[in-house]
Amino acid sequence: MGFFDRLKKSLSKTRKSFVEKVEQVVIGRKNIDEELYEELEEVLIQADVGVNTALELVERVREGVKLRNVSDPARLKDIFQEEVEYLIGDKTTPININPDGLTVILVVGVNGTGKTTTIGKLAHYFKKQGKKVLLAAGDTFRAAAIDQLEIWGERVGVDVIKHAEGADPGAVAYDAMQAARSRKVDILLIDTAGRLHTKSNLMEELKKIRRIVEREMPGAPHETLLVLDATTGQNAISQAKLFGEAVNVTGIALTKLDGTAKGGVVIGIKTSLHVPVKMIGVGEGIEDLQPFNPQEFVAALYGLDVNEKK
């Protein structure tokens, strides 16, 4: 099964809570009225796209109905899909790669989002492209995090720079930068503690790691990737805003799309954060993390073939 087919299967719960419920609101209606728009808003909020995004999406549908002079409620489905496509966009934003040598990617996020696993899968993704990859175990607060990263390192066949549990994460980042240079590495992936976004001292630690990386290599990190868990819905957006304030997040890796009915959060991320989703995860397999393609996402969400549009 290819990645698109896995994505389509993964979005089946979201399809039921989002696409099919929108269709249920529209089916059997005689008129397009205010009650219909209110029900659409309710369905969207329940699908966890977010209140502001729900209001914006319904407003765009309302404008689309006026512009096309539509009176048949059945036509709302197509207008709705077009507006979803518009809000998600059609541009794939790849991970930023430094063309002049080492690329440093700082990976941040709270515990439980699948951050360390995402790093392991990213290492595999880059290694398949023929790149030399190095991992840095910057989450020194948990011995399990260091062990987990080492297991991924062995599985993928890449080295891991680590210190003892409780060591200074900044020192790990410094050593990793030195090692990456001396070993002529292409990609350095730096893990960080799964810091609770409410803990300001831990956020300060994250800023410190970033400063060390910047000092050792002007222009780095080339990407600060925030790992978000799709199953948390709107809470993921709250996390993103706080991390963005602390460390200038440049991209998002959205995990666990296969286990949730809240895949509509992608629309909320696009409209409220203005930070691109760069990678998505649809399962536990090593190949189940891939670049986010907006057009494929919408096709999969609607259960269409990859080149099929209504």
N, C-alpha and C positions, 0 to 999 in steps of 0.2 A: 504494500500500500504506500503510495507516494505521500509527500507532506501535505499537499492540498486535500487529499482524501482524508487524512488524519485530522486536518483542521476542520473539515466539514463535519466529521463525526464528533469532534470535540465541541463544536458549537451547537450541537443538537438541543442541549438544555436551554441555551440562550435563545435558540430559534423558537422554542415553545413559549418562553416567557416574554419574548419581545415581538418577533415577526408574526407568529400565529395569533397572539393576543390583539395585535393591531388589526389583523384581518377580521377577527371576531367582532371588534368594535364596528367595523365598516359593513360587514355582511348583513343583509336584510334591512338596512337603513333606506328610508325613502328620501330623506333630505340631508343636506350638509348644514348642520346648525351648531349653535354654541354648545349644546349638550355633547355633541359628538367630539368637538375639540377638547372639551373638559375630560371626557373619558380617555381620549388619546394621551393627554397629559398624565393622567392617573396611571395608565399602563406603563408609560415611559419611566415615571418615578419609581414604580414597583420593580421595573427591570434594572434599576440602579444606574441609570444614565446620569442622574443628578437633576435637581430641581431646575437650575438655570439652563442646563442643556435641554431638558424636556420642554421648557417654555420657548427656547429659541427654535427648536425643531418644529414644534407645533405652529409657531408664528411663521416659519418659512413655508410650511404646508399651506397655511391660510393664504399667504401671499401667492403661492403657486396656483391655488384654486381660483383666486381673483384674476390673475394674469391670463389664465387659460379659459376663464369663464366657464368653469366646470360646475355642473349641477348634480351629476350622478355620483353618489358616494362610493360606488365600486371603483371609480378611477382614482380615488384617494390612495389606494395601495401603491400604484406606480409613482405618484407624486411623492409619497412618503419615502419610497426606496431611493428616488433621485436625490432627495434632500439628505438622506443618510449618507449616500455616496459623496455628496458635496461636502458635508461636515467632516467626514473621515478623510477626504482628499484622495488624490490619485498618485501622489508622489511617494516613492520609496526612499527613505533616508538611511543610507548605510552607515555603519560604524565608521567614525573618522579615523583614517589610517595616515600616519605620518609618511610622506613620500621620501623623506630624507634619512631613513634609518629606523631607530627604535620607536615603537608606538607604546605609550603607557596608558593603560585603561584602569581607572580607579572604580571599584565596584562597591556600591553602598546599598543599605536597606536594613529594615528591622529583622529580627529573628523570625524564622518561620516562613519567610517569603520564597525560600529556595535559592538563596544567594550563592552559597558555596557550590551547590549543584549546578547553578547557572554558569559559574566560573569554569567548572570542569567541562561542561558542554561547549562553552566558548573556546576553551583550549583545544578541544577536539575539532571544532568548526574551523579554527585557524590552521591547525596542524594539517588538516585535509587539503588546505590551500597551499601546502608546502612551506608554511612559515615556521620558524623556530620560536617556540613559546616557553615562557618562564612564569611560574606562579609565586606569589608572595603571600605568606600566611600572616596577614596583618591583624587578624582577629585573635589577639593574644589573651583575651578575657576568658575564653573557653578552650580547654584542652581538646574537647571533642571537635571544635572547629578546625584546629590544626591537624588532627588525625584525619578528619573527613577530607580535607584538602590534599593530604598526602595520599590517601586512597585514590582520589581522582587523578593525582599526578601519576601514580603507578599505572592506573587503568589506561590513561591517555598516552603515557610515555613521555612525560615532561618533568623537569626538575622543579622542586619547591624550595624556596628560601624561607627558613623558619627560625624562630628563637623559642626559648622556653615559655611556658604558660606564665602570664603576668608580666612579661617583658614589655618594653616601650614599643608600641606599634610604629612610631616614627623611626626607630632604629631599624626595624624590619624593612620599612620602606627604603631607607637609606642604603642598607646592605643589598637589597634587591636591585636598586638602580645601579649600584656598582657592579654587581654580578651580571646584570643584563648587558652592560657595556662591554665588560671583559669577555663575555661569551658570545658577543655579536648576535644577541637575541633580536628577533623581529617584533615580538609582542610580549609585553610584561603586563600580567593581570594581577592587580593588588586587591586582595580580600581585606575587608575591614570588619570591625565588630558590628554585630547585629544590634546596633544601638537603638534604644527606644527614642523615638523622635522628641519625647518630652524631656529628656535628660540633657540639659544644656552643657554640662561638663563633658559628656560624651561627644556632643556635637563639636565642642572646642577641640577635642582630640582629633576628630575628623579633619577639621580645618588645619591642624598642625601637620597631619600627614600630607595634605595637599600642598602646604607651604614648603615642606621638605622636598617633595617631588618637583615643584616649580623651581626651587633653588638649584637642585641638581641638574635640571634640564629645562631651560627656558622654553615656554610653549607647552610643557607637559603639566598635568595629564592631558592627553589629546582627546580623551573621552572620559566623562564621569557618568557612569551607567547606574541608574537607580533600578533595583529589582523590586517589582511590585507583584503582589499576589492578587490575581483577578477575583478570587473568591471573597475578598474583603470589600469589593465594590467601592462605594464612595469613600471609605476609610483610606483606600489606596491613594485617592486624590489628595486627601488631607496630609498624608505622609509625604507625598511628592512636593507639596507646597513648602513644608517645613525643611525638607532636605535641600530643596532648591535655594532657599534663603541662606542655608549654611554653606553649601559647597558648589553652587552653580552647576546643577545637573544638566547634562547636555543630551541625554537620551534615556529611554526607558526600556527595560526588558520586562515584559508582562508574562508571568508564569501561571501555570495551573488553569489554563483556559478549558482544559478537558474536564475539570471537576466542578464547574459552576454554571449557574443560569445567569450570571452577572457579566457576561462578555460585552454587554452594552456599555460597560465602563470605558471601553476604547473610545467611544464617541465623546464621553465626558472628559477624558484625558486630552483629546485633541482640541476640544473647544475651550476648556477652562485652564489648561496648563501651558499651552503653546510650547510644549517640549515633545519632540517626535518619539513615537514608539518605534524602536529600532529592531528589537528581537521579540519573538513570542514563543512561549513554550506550551506544548499541547500533550505532554505525557512524560513518562519517566525514562524513556529510551534516550540513548546518547545522541540520536539524530533528531530528537523531538524539540530542539531549539533551533529556530531558523529566522532569517530576516523577515520583518513585517512588511507584507505587500498589501496596501490598502484595498486595491481592486480585488485581489484574491480573497481578502477577508470578507468583503461585502458579498461576493459570490457565494462563499462558504456559509455565511450567515443566512442567506436566503435559500440555501440548498440547491444552488445552480451549478452547472458545469463552469469551469474556470473561465471560458471565453463567452459564456452565455449571459446576456443581459435582457431583462424584461423590456 
